[in-house]
């Protein structure tokens, strides 16, 4: 399986007066535009995900929706609380285990948890690897199983290079 770790696009600044619950903070217009470009690049590279798992927080869910629309994914995003905070590798493994080994699965989440998940999958622990993961960035990790140290980095797509 090719796992696409996707960090959500640029969101508005924290503003408790406007968004008392930070989980409701949406993407900015700039964030939407940038992620559309990234998602179209994934489609051109033949990296359309067969499944998209997303944090239920607004900015991640909006990022997932853009990915689905622009990359032309066939399935709607599946909200997953395990991507909202510290990634729960056991819960994510249960989901990923139901996918075929040839599938492309995208997981959309937040910093610093996406960096920690990448470090766990590539290096075995959340401190084994430092990852600079920009907003709207996409990391492709080849996996036979979703387990610590089981991943092989295939690419890191940085929006500023598109």
KAVEN-V503506 format. One record per backbone hydrogen bond with DSSP energy under -1.0 kcal/mol. CO is the residue of the C=O (numbers start at 1). NH is the residue of the N-H. E is the energy in kcal/mol with one decimal. If there is no record, write none. Layout:
BEGIN
{{CO | NH | E} {CO | NH | E}}
END
This chain:
BEGIN
{{1 | 143 | -3.1} {2 | 105 | -2.3} {3 | 141 | -2.8} {4 | 107 | -2.9} {5 | 139 | -2.7} {6 | 109 | -2.5} {7 | 136 | -1.1} {10 | 28 | -2.2} {15 | 19 | -3.6} {21 | 24 | -2.5} {22 | 25 | -1.6} {23 | 58 | -2.7} {26 | 12 | -2.2} {28 | 32 | -2.4} {29 | 33 | -2.6} {30 | 34 | -2.7} {31 | 35 | -2.4} {32 | 36 | -2.1} {33 | 37 | -1.8} {34 | 38 | -2.1} {35 | 39 | -2.7} {36 | 40 | -2.3} {37 | 41 | -1.9} {38 | 42 | -2.0} {39 | 43 | -1.8} {40 | 44 | -2.4} {41 | 45 | -1.9} {42 | 47 | -3.0} {43 | 46 | -1.8} {51 | 106 | -2.8} {52 | 78 | -2.7} {53 | 108 | -2.7} {54 | 80 | -3.2} {57 | 61 | -2.7} {58 | 62 | -2.8} {59 | 63 | -1.5} {60 | 64 | -2.7} {61 | 65 | -2.2} {62 | 66 | -2.0} {63 | 67 | -2.4} {64 | 68 | -2.6} {65 | 69 | -2.4} {66 | 70 | -3.0} {67 | 71 | -2.4} {68 | 73 | -1.7} {78 | 54 | -2.5} {80 | 83 | -2.1} {81 | 84 | -1.9} {87 | 89 | -1.0} {88 | 92 | -2.7} {89 | 93 | -2.4} {90 | 94 | -2.0} {91 | 95 | -1.6} {92 | 96 | -2.9} {93 | 97 | -2.8} {95 | 98 | -1.5} {96 | 99 | -1.9} {100 | 103 | -1.4} {103 | 2 | -2.4} {104 | 50 | -2.8} {104 | 51 | -1.2} {105 | 4 | -3.3} {106 | 53 | -3.2} {107 | 6 | -3.0} {108 | 55 | -2.1} {109 | 8 | -2.5} {110 | 114 | -2.7} {112 | 116 | -2.2} {113 | 117 | -2.6} {114 | 118 | -2.4} {115 | 119 | -2.4} {116 | 120 | -2.4} {117 | 121 | -2.6} {118 | 122 | -2.6} {119 | 123 | -2.9} {120 | 124 | -1.5} {120 | 149 | -2.7} {121 | 151 | -3.2} {125 | 128 | -1.5} {134 | 137 | -2.3} {137 | 7 | -2.1} {138 | 157 | -3.5} {139 | 5 | -2.9} {140 | 154 | -3.3} {140 | 155 | -1.4} {141 | 3 | -3.2} {142 | 152 | -1.8} {145 | 147 | -1.4} {147 | 150 | -2.2} {152 | 142 | -2.8} {155 | 140 | -2.6} {157 | 138 | -2.0} {158 | 161 | -2.0} {159 | 162 | -1.9}}
END
